[in-house]
Amino acid sequence: MSITPTEGVGPTSVFAPQAAASTGSTADKDMFLQLMVAQMKYQDPMNPTDSSQFLSQTAQFTALEKMQDVADQTGLLLGASLAFGASGMVGRTVTYGREDGTTATGTVTGVTFGATGPVLDVDGAEVPLSLVQQVRDSAAPASAPAPTPAPSDTTDTTD
């Protein structure tokens, strides 16, 4: 079984139902047990399989199973973090990229949680969280004022 490094943390796996992951895990366990039983059944009685090898394979399978559990829990934690972050944007002004390459600005009025992740309702438009480029308070100006220069401590001595 091969798992890519980002498989457990992709947005689709974070918000999609976890039934598919548990079905695959059950199938892997069954396959491992079937292979182990077949190996024991067809081993040469004059040269039996080393028990330490069997224990090593069992330990590796258990470690893999625990790593998958950690990846699943990390995915759930990421999903919760994205959900809290998206819900914290309600009432704020966001700038986001449109599909045509332009940008737009609007106020977030709500959040929907779909299979692909949080989708913001920005003035009636559905905006995936991944397209947001800037977030600011609604009361804040669009651009910060230029800082005022500090007074200089030197005096002009020229006449």
C-alpha positions as a Markdown table, in Angstrom:
| # | Residue | x | y | z |
|---|---|---|---|---|
| 1 | Met | 0.0 | 0.0 | 0.0 |
| 2 | Ser | 1.4 | 3.3 | -1.0 |
| 3 | Ile | 0.3 | 6.6 | 0.5 |
| 4 | Thr | 1.4 | 10.0 | -1.0 |
| 5 | Pro | 2.6 | 12.6 | 1.6 |
| 6 | Thr | -0.4 | 14.9 | 1.0 |
| 7 | Glu | -3.1 | 12.2 | 0.7 |
| 8 | Gly | -4.2 | 12.7 | 4.3 |
| 9 | Val | -4.4 | 16.5 | 4.2 |
| 10 | Gly | -6.0 | 17.3 | 0.9 |
| 11 | Pro | -9.2 | 19.5 | 1.0 |
| 12 | Thr | -11.3 | 16.8 | -0.6 |
| 13 | Ser | -10.3 | 14.2 | 2.0 |
| 14 | Val | -10.8 | 16.6 | 4.8 |
| 15 | Phe | -14.4 | 17.4 | 4.1 |
| 16 | Ala | -15.4 | 14.2 | 2.3 |
| 17 | Pro | -17.1 | 11.4 | 4.3 |
| 18 | Gln | -14.6 | 9.0 | 5.9 |
| 19 | Ala | -16.4 | 5.8 | 4.8 |
| 20 | Ala | -14.1 | 5.2 | 1.9 |
| 21 | Ala | -11.0 | 5.3 | 4.0 |
| 22 | Ser | -12.3 | 2.7 | 6.5 |
| 23 | Thr | -13.4 | 0.4 | 3.7 |
| 24 | Gly | -9.9 | 0.5 | 2.1 |
| 25 | Ser | -8.4 | -0.1 | 5.5 |
| 26 | Thr | -10.6 | -3.2 | 6.1 |
| 27 | Ala | -9.7 | -4.6 | 2.7 |
| 28 | Asp | -6.0 | -4.1 | 3.4 |
| 29 | Lys | -6.3 | -6.0 | 6.7 |
| 30 | Asp | -8.1 | -8.8 | 5.1 |
| 31 | Met | -5.5 | -9.0 | 2.3 |
| 32 | Phe | -2.7 | -9.1 | 4.8 |
| 33 | Leu | -4.3 | -11.9 | 6.8 |
| 34 | Gln | -5.1 | -13.9 | 3.7 |
| 35 | Leu | -1.4 | -13.6 | 2.6 |
| 36 | Met | -0.2 | -14.6 | 6.0 |
| 37 | Val | -2.5 | -17.7 | 6.1 |
| 38 | Ala | -1.4 | -18.7 | 2.6 |
| 39 | Gln | 2.2 | -18.3 | 3.5 |
| 40 | Met | 1.8 | -20.5 | 6.6 |
| 41 | Lys | -0.3 | -23.0 | 4.7 |
| 42 | Tyr | 2.2 | -23.5 | 1.8 |
| 43 | Gln | 5.4 | -23.3 | 3.8 |
| 44 | Asp | 7.9 | -26.1 | 3.5 |
| 45 | Pro | 7.5 | -28.3 | 6.7 |
| 46 | Met | 11.2 | -29.2 | 6.5 |
| 47 | Asn | 12.1 | -25.5 | 6.4 |
| 48 | Pro | 9.4 | -23.5 | 8.4 |
| 49 | Thr | 9.2 | -19.8 | 8.2 |
| 50 | Asp | 11.1 | -17.9 | 10.8 |
| 51 | Ser | 8.8 | -16.7 | 13.6 |
| 52 | Ser | 10.8 | -13.4 | 13.9 |
| 53 | Gln | 10.0 | -12.6 | 10.3 |
| 54 | Phe | 6.3 | -13.2 | 11.0 |
| 55 | Leu | 6.5 | -10.9 | 14.0 |
| 56 | Ser | 8.3 | -8.3 | 12.0 |
| 57 | Gln | 5.7 | -8.2 | 9.3 |
| 58 | Thr | 2.9 | -8.0 | 11.9 |
| 59 | Ala | 4.7 | -5.1 | 13.6 |
| 60 | Gln | 5.2 | -3.3 | 10.3 |
| 61 | Phe | 1.5 | -3.7 | 9.4 |
| 62 | Thr | 0.5 | -2.4 | 12.9 |
| 63 | Ala | 2.8 | 0.6 | 12.5 |
| 64 | Leu | 1.3 | 1.4 | 9.1 |
| 65 | Glu | -2.2 | 1.2 | 10.5 |
| 66 | Lys | -1.3 | 3.6 | 13.3 |
| 67 | Met | 0.3 | 6.0 | 10.8 |
| 68 | Gln | -2.9 | 6.0 | 8.8 |
| 69 | Asp | -4.9 | 6.7 | 11.9 |
| 70 | Val | -2.6 | 9.7 | 12.6 |
| 71 | Ala | -3.0 | 10.9 | 9.0 |
| 72 | Asp | -6.8 | 10.7 | 9.4 |
| 73 | Gln | -6.8 | 12.6 | 12.7 |
| 74 | Thr | -4.5 | 15.2 | 11.2 |
| 75 | Gly | -6.9 | 15.6 | 8.3 |
| 76 | Leu | -9.8 | 16.1 | 10.6 |
| 77 | Leu | -7.8 | 18.7 | 12.6 |
| 78 | Leu | -7.0 | 20.5 | 9.4 |
| 79 | Gly | -10.7 | 20.5 | 8.4 |
| 80 | Ala | -11.7 | 21.9 | 11.8 |
| 81 | Ser | -9.0 | 24.6 | 11.5 |
| 82 | Leu | -10.2 | 25.6 | 8.0 |
| 83 | Ala | -13.8 | 25.7 | 9.2 |
| 84 | Phe | -13.0 | 27.9 | 12.1 |
| 85 | Gly | -10.9 | 30.2 | 9.9 |
| 86 | Ala | -13.6 | 30.5 | 7.3 |
| 87 | Ser | -16.3 | 31.2 | 9.8 |
| 88 | Gly | -14.1 | 33.9 | 11.3 |
| 89 | Met | -14.2 | 35.8 | 8.0 |
| 90 | Val | -17.9 | 36.5 | 8.3 |
| 91 | Gly | -18.4 | 40.3 | 8.3 |
| 92 | Arg | -14.9 | 41.0 | 6.9 |
| 93 | Thr | -14.0 | 42.4 | 3.5 |
| 94 | Val | -12.1 | 40.0 | 1.2 |
| 95 | Thr | -10.3 | 40.4 | -2.1 |
| 96 | Tyr | -10.4 | 37.2 | -4.2 |
| 97 | Gly | -9.4 | 36.1 | -7.6 |
| 98 | Arg | -12.1 | 35.3 | -10.2 |
| 99 | Glu | -11.9 | 32.5 | -12.8 |
| 100 | Asp | -11.3 | 35.0 | -15.6 |
| 101 | Gly | -8.1 | 36.3 | -13.9 |
| 102 | Thr | -9.6 | 39.5 | -12.5 |
| 103 | Thr | -10.0 | 40.3 | -8.8 |
| 104 | Ala | -13.0 | 41.4 | -6.9 |
| 105 | Thr | -13.7 | 42.7 | -3.4 |
| 106 | Gly | -16.7 | 42.2 | -1.2 |
| 107 | Thr | -18.0 | 41.5 | 2.3 |
| 108 | Val | -18.3 | 37.9 | 3.5 |
| 109 | Thr | -22.0 | 37.3 | 4.6 |
| 110 | Gly | -21.8 | 33.6 | 5.2 |
| 111 | Val | -19.9 | 30.3 | 4.8 |
| 112 | Thr | -21.0 | 27.0 | 3.4 |
| 113 | Phe | -19.1 | 23.8 | 4.1 |
| 114 | Gly | -19.0 | 21.5 | 1.0 |
| 115 | Ala | -17.0 | 18.4 | 0.0 |
| 116 | Thr | -14.2 | 20.6 | -1.4 |
| 117 | Gly | -13.9 | 22.8 | 1.7 |
| 118 | Pro | -15.3 | 26.1 | 2.9 |
| 119 | Val | -17.1 | 28.3 | 0.4 |
| 120 | Leu | -17.6 | 31.9 | 1.3 |
| 121 | Asp | -20.7 | 33.9 | 0.4 |
| 122 | Val | -19.2 | 37.2 | -0.7 |
| 123 | Asp | -22.0 | 39.7 | -1.6 |
| 124 | Gly | -24.0 | 36.9 | -3.2 |
| 125 | Ala | -21.1 | 35.2 | -5.0 |
| 126 | Glu | -19.8 | 31.8 | -4.0 |
| 127 | Val | -16.0 | 32.1 | -3.4 |
| 128 | Pro | -13.9 | 29.0 | -2.5 |
| 129 | Leu | -11.6 | 29.8 | 0.4 |
| 130 | Ser | -8.5 | 29.0 | -1.7 |
| 131 | Leu | -9.3 | 32.0 | -4.0 |
| 132 | Val | -9.1 | 34.6 | -1.2 |
| 133 | Gln | -6.1 | 36.8 | -1.6 |
| 134 | Gln | -6.6 | 39.4 | 1.2 |
| 135 | Val | -8.8 | 39.7 | 4.3 |
| 136 | Arg | -9.4 | 43.0 | 6.2 |
| 137 | Asp | -11.9 | 44.4 | 8.7 |
| 138 | Ser | -14.8 | 46.0 | 7.0 |
| 139 | Ala | -14.2 | 49.3 | 8.8 |
| 140 | Ala | -10.5 | 49.4 | 7.7 |
| 141 | Pro | -9.7 | 51.6 | 4.7 |
| 142 | Ala | -8.7 | 49.8 | 1.4 |
| 143 | Ser | -5.2 | 51.0 | 1.7 |
| 144 | Ala | -3.2 | 52.1 | 4.7 |
| 145 | Pro | -2.3 | 55.8 | 4.9 |
| 146 | Ala | 1.3 | 56.7 | 4.2 |
| 147 | Pro | 3.3 | 57.0 | 7.4 |
| 148 | Thr | 4.2 | 60.6 | 8.4 |
| 149 | Pro | 7.9 | 61.4 | 8.4 |
| 150 | Ala | 9.6 | 61.7 | 11.7 |
| 151 | Pro | 10.8 | 65.2 | 12.7 |
| 152 | Ser | 14.6 | 65.5 | 12.2 |
| 153 | Asp | 16.8 | 66.3 | 15.1 |
| 154 | Thr | 19.2 | 68.4 | 13.1 |
| 155 | Thr | 18.7 | 72.1 | 12.6 |
| 156 | Asp | 19.4 | 73.9 | 9.4 |
| 157 | Thr | 22.3 | 76.3 | 10.0 |
| 158 | Thr | 22.5 | 77.7 | 6.5 |
| 159 | Asp | 21.6 | 81.3 | 5.9 |
